Amino acid sequence: SDRPGLVTILQMEPSAPKTAAPAPPSSAKKKFEGKVEEKLVEEAKNSAAPSPPKKYHPSVCHKDGYIDCLTTKQVTALEEFRKIFENSEYDPSDWIDTSAESIDYLYLRFLRARGFDVKKSQRLLTEDLKWRKEKKVKDLKKKQEKEILNCDPALIHEQLPVWHQGYDKEGRPVIYKKFGNFKMWEVTKHTNLENMVDHHLWQMLSYMDMCRENSKKLNCIVETVTCVIDAKDWRLSLFTKEATKFLYRISKIDSDHFPERMGKLIVINAPMLLSVAWKVIRGWLDPRTQAKIQIVRGPSVYEPLLKSVIDEEQLCNEYGGKAESARPKMVKKTSKMERAATG
């Protein structure tokens, strides 16, 4: 018989219907899939990263407004703040190291700066994030000091020595600044006001990195710095229009873009006339920052004060401590420079 047998029929496979080749994925689909993949990679990275410290240094005692002591009203404000920035076009998480701090620590700094007024705090943080993007702060951070100042940094340090040396008893980086003989007219012979303001911003970014590194090292929250300003030899003639502009600009950067980053500021060797300048400067600062500032006179007063904040082994030996000064080296003056300086 010409009929196929049952076994033959069972072995026969139906021919597959002819179908068109699948269309390539649209650009929108590719973009979506790319975002999903990026998010999965980021989540995997974050899950592998160590969690940030959850407590402050044992010697720190806060009344309220901090992660370890929030009132019911402050918790509500924080929750509202989280929701606002979850849907914001600006991402605050771009500016934190998740192994050193959580996003809530950043939110709380901005909330504290505006007395937990959510709308005012939202405006402050939004403007900050917008400014950081427009200013290309991440690119500036990567630059070398010489590139920012557009001159040999030693020429600027000669007029305004600024340096980091050690940490205080709460783990905060200690920054020293000798403002006493700061002649802005000498600085502008080598660079300009804009470069000086950018240099201050660059320095602030490096101090924030120091806070994060010490947070991880000590396994406690370190989010502020201690600053010691030496005002020895300061006089009213130094308080020029250009110097005032510079001080105003850097104080504006600190208050608008680094709120709640000042732990303590101690001005030492303060002459009586400094009170005149202080009346102007304090107007640029918010009340919370003003409360963190102490102005004292000579060694008999400032040495015990500094030692109450900084261990002797960490305190610079220029100010009664045992640590060899890390002050930047000055430019070696040639005979030509000396003749020019003396006129």
N, C-alpha and C positions, 0 to 999 in steps of 0.2 A: 504494500500500500504506500501511496505517496504522502499520506498524512504523517505529520511528525508525531513521534511517540510522546507519552506523558512526561517522561524524564527530560526529553528534548525541550518540551514546552516550558517546564519548570526552570530549565537552565537558561532559557532565553531572557535577556534583560531588555526592558523597554528603552527605546532610544530617548535620550534627554531632550526636552524641548529646547529649541533654539531661543536664547534670550540675548538682549543687547548688552554690551559691555557696561559695567557700572560707571556712572558718571563720576568724574573726579570731585573730591570734596570741595565745597565752596570756600572762598577766602574767609567768610564769616565763621564757618564751622571750624576751619583750621585755627583761627584766632581764639575761638572759644576753647577748643581742645588744648591749645597751647597754654592758655590761662589756667585751665584745670590742672595740667601737668605741673606748671610752676607752683601752684598752690599746694599740690601734694608733696612736691620736693621741699617746699618751705616748711610744711607741717612736720615732715619727717625729720628735717634739720632741727626744728624747735623741740621736737619730742626727745631728740638725742642730746640736746644741749642741757647743761646743768641748770637747775632752777635757781633764781636769784635769792639772795639772803632775805629773810622775812622779819628780822629784828634789827634794831639800832644798837649801837655800842652800849654796853652795860652802864656806862657813866652818863648816858644821855637820858634826860627826863623831860618828856613833853607833856603839856597840859591837855591839848587836843589839836586836831587838825592833821595828825600824822597817821600813818597806816596802823599803828599799834594803839591808837587812842582817839577814835572818831566818835563824835556824838551822833545821835540818830539823824539829826538834820544834815550833818556832813556826809553821812553814808548815803542819804537820799540824793544829795547834790552830786556825789561821785557816780552813782548809778545813772543819773540823768546825763552826766558828762560823757560816760562811756557810750551811751546810745547815740548821742550827737555825733561823736567822732567815728563810730562804726560805719556811718553812712556819709562821712565827709569825703570830699575829693582830695583832701590833704591827709596823708597817713602819718600820724605822730610816731608810729612804731619804727619808722625809718631812722629815728634819732636816738634809739636806745640800744643797749647791749643786753639782751634778754638773760644772759648769764650773770649780770651784775645788778639789774633792776627790772622791775615789772612796769608795764605801761601805767599802772595805777600810781606809782611814785611820781611819774611825770605829771599826770593829771592833778595830783594833790598839790604839787608845787605851784601850778598855775591857779588852782582854786584858792590856796592860802594867800597868794599874792593879791587876790581881789576879794578877800574876806568871804569866800565861798558863795559869792554872787555868780550864779551859773552863766548868765548872759555876758557879764563883763569878763569872766574868765574865758568863755568861749571866744570872745572877740580877741582877747590877748593871745591865746594859743593859735587861732586861725591866722592872725596877722603875722605871728612869729613863723609859722610853717610856710606861709606865702613868701615872706621875706627871705627865708633860708633858701627857697627854691630859686627866687629871682637873683639873689646874691651869689648863688652857686657856692654855698658855704662848704660843701664837701670837696669841691675842687681847691678852694682856698686852703683848707686844712692840709692838703697833700703838698703844698708848696714849701720851699725852704725859706728860712727867715730872711736871707739876703734877697731872695726873689720878691718877697712882699715889700720890704723896705726900699728896694732898689738902691741899696748902698751897703757898705760893710756894717753889719750889726754892731760891731764894737764902737763905731762912731756915735750910735744912739745910746748904747749902754753907758757911755762916758757921761752923758747928760742925765740919763734916766735908768740907773741900774735896777733891773728886775730879775729875780731868780727864785726858783723853787728850792727849798731845803728842808728835808725831813717832814715829819707828820706830828700833829698835836696829840694830846691824850685821848681824843675821840677818834683818831685815825684820819683826821682831815689833813690834806696837803697844806703846808705852810708856805706862803708866798711873801717874799720881802721886796719892798719897793723904796728906793731912796729918792724922794721927791724934793728934798730940801734945797737942792741947787739946780733944779730943772729949769734950764733956759730954753724956751721954745724957739727963740730967734736963732739959737745955735743949731738946733735940730733941723730947722727948715733950710739950713745951708746944704744939707745932705739928702733930705727927703721932703715929702709934703704932708699936709694934714691928713689927707685920705689914706695914704700909706700907713701913717701912724695909727689911725683908727682901725684899719685892717689888721695891723700888727697886734693890737690889743685883742681883737676878735680871735686871731690865730692863737694867742696865748691862752685865752679863756677856754678855747676848745681843747687845748692840751691839758689844762687843769681838770676839765671834766673827765678826760681819759684817766687821769691819775686817781680821781675819786672812784671810778669804776674798777680800776685795777686793785685798789686797796679794799674795795667792797668784797671782791672775790678772794683776796688774800686773807682777810680777817673774818670772812663769812658774816659780815654785818653791813647794814646799809650806811654807806658814806656818800653823801650827796652835796656837801658844802665844803668850802675852803676857809682857812684862817689867813688873814692878811695882816702883815705888819708894815706900816708905813713910817719911814724915818723922815721927819720934817726938820732935821737939824739944818741951820743956816737959812731956813726959808724966810723970805721977806716980801713985802707988798709989791716991790718992783718986778717980782717974778710973775705976779698975777696979771699978766698982760691980756689983751683982747684975744690973741691967738691961743694962749695957754687956757683961757677960760673956755674957748670953743672946743678945744681938745678934751678938757675935763668933762664938759657937758656931753659931748658925743659919746665918750666911753661909758659915762654913767647911764646914758640912755640905752646903750647896747646891753649893759648889765641888767637894767630893770625891765626892759622889754623882751629880752631874748634869753636871759639867764635868771629868771625870778627865783627867789628862795635858794640861791646858790651861795650866798654869803653867810658863813657861820658866825664869824667874828672878825671885826676890823679894829686894830689897835694902832692909833697914831701916837708915836713916841717922839721925844725931844721937841714937843710942840711949843713954839714961841707964843707969847701973848697975842701978837698981831694975827695969828692964825684964826682967831675967833672971828675976825672980820670976814675972811674968806669962807669960813665955815657957815656963816649966816647965808651966804649965797649958795654954797654947795648943798646944804641940807634941804633947800627948796627943790632940788632935783630928785630927791630920794623919797621913797614911800616911808610911812611911819614905822613899819616893821623893820626896814633896813636901818633907819636912824637909831632904833633901839639896840642894834648890834654893834654900834660904834662907840669906842672909848678913846678919849683924847687925854694924854698924860704928858708930863714934862720929862725930867732927867732920869738917869739910871737908878737913883734911889727909889723912884716910884715905879718905873717901867720894868726893871729886872724882876722884882717879886711877882708882878702881874704876869709877865711872860712865862715865868717858871710855874705859875699856877695853871697855865694853859698848855705849855709845852715842856716835856721832860728835858732836863739839862743836856742829856746825851744827844737830843735831837735839835736843841736850840743853837742857833748860830753864835759862834764865839765873839762876834762883834757886839752882841747884845747880852752878854753874861752867861752864855751857854758853853758847852764843851765841844760842839761840832765845828770843825774847821770850815770857815766861811766858803761858800760856793759862789760868791759874787762874781759876775762875769768880769773877765780881764779887760783892762782899759787898753786903748790904742797907745802904742809907744810913740811919743812925740819926737819928731825929728827937729833939728835946729831950725829948719825952715818953718815948721808949724809953730814952734815956740816964738819965733820972731813975729809971725802973723798974729799970734794970740796977744802979744804984748803991744802990738801996734808999732 
